[in-house]
Amino acid sequence: MENPEISDSSPVTIKPAVATIASQSESVPLSLDLSHHLSIESRIRQKSLLKVASSYLVRDAELLSLAAGLPSPSLFPIEKISATVQVAKHESVRNGLWKCDGLLSDTHLHKEKDSSLKGQSDYDLSGALQYEQGTGAKQLLTFLKKHTEIVHRPQYRDWDCIMSGGNTHAMETVFRMLINPGDYVIVEEFVFPETAEGLRPLQAKMIGIEMDDEGMRSDSLRQLLEEWDETMRGGKRPGVLYVVPTGQNPTGATMSVQRRKDIYNICVTYDLIIIEDDPYYFLQMSDYVPGADPSVVKVPKSNDEFLSSLIPSILSLDTQGRVLRLDSFSKVAAPGLRCGWITGSDRFVERVLRHNEVGLQFPSGVSMAVLHSMLVEGWGQDGYIDWLVNLRAEYTNRRNALLRAMDKYLPREVCNWVVPSAGMFVWINVDYTKHPRRDNGIEAVETELFEAGIDKKVLILPGTWFKVNSVARNVFFRATFASVSAQDMTLATERFGEVLRESFGCV
């Protein structure tokens, strides 16, 4: 496919950001060159000349620099930062059955300006507070690359990672990299509102694919692409598919392995780039047993067992380099850190770097310093997996508490839900056809229930707030169990149950 013409600029040659990953076997294939998917904006972007200047210092240690406008670390007012970090107790997560009662211990981490000079760290506070490369701190990035290799085992050898300011930033960056004004973009039928807000300024045309209990339907996706009519649609077939495959927000749906394979193979056939936004990946949960103690959950006996229990990512199925995977610390550490990373073909990672250099520049140095102390100097790869096992058990406990309340208080004769196997949300399907004022329409019934909930002192989000296409097919509500206490979840659920019974006239 020929590249589009670029006004006021010559096309740039897209080169890999780094050499081939050394740990990958030469028998593993290289990715395809899919740079024809890059947007005009991304193609125009050039390498930062100031970053080029810094490369000379790497080559020659005796070179004296009067070039870089770096503030003096001696004048940074922050001398030391300390953090108290929770650590999952090994004996608590290895007995196969865990009652979630805060079985954690603490460890103390700190960073000083001259930690590296004292031999205490390879990433001290002077470096963390200074200007950083657009890739993010190399010491932390090395850890994330190894983590990606352990968990996802990419199937081509010229892959790379680059740090982001969290998945919302990463999403907006890759949208701008791949989408030109007027392009069609495939998304799920229901999406997180910021996804739509990220696409609208690009003048992208969103097509929401119908969802079922496993998320985006592959048969609907294939039919759309097979029957695409450029004349009728007024544009070429989409080249980008955005999807949240695990614990999807807002529906809580998780794709099976087969669904992920089907989606990937369709994208290969029709040459689509897949943006795999997967912040809930490690929140894949054990089965819910109605009536059981919600605070008692099963846990794997080893890290290998935990990792093997996870549904493979779409990245792990990718042999061509057409998946851009977005990972974040927001759901597994803290949203305020504003740190994450993007994994994909090094051709695409190089373009993300060009965007970072004039946008994000790099994630917060303080955040990277805390994460480096916690992950690299504290937990290590195994300790991080231990924490993820702990996290999954905690959120499973919260999910179970909400589901137990729903089983008790919500009228099954007018609503139902699928038990989420991952994430932070339960999607409640309310049968508006049984409502006495159904003739007023779906949105009228939804609004009545939402406002009645406010009157009852319970806030639960309406499905139309997440709807991509204009036509609603039923009434839905999103409930979350992420940060609410079991007591408050039970009370809120009881109130919403009262709303449904009173509005529908249930006995």
Disulfide bonds with the S-S distance in Angstrom:
none
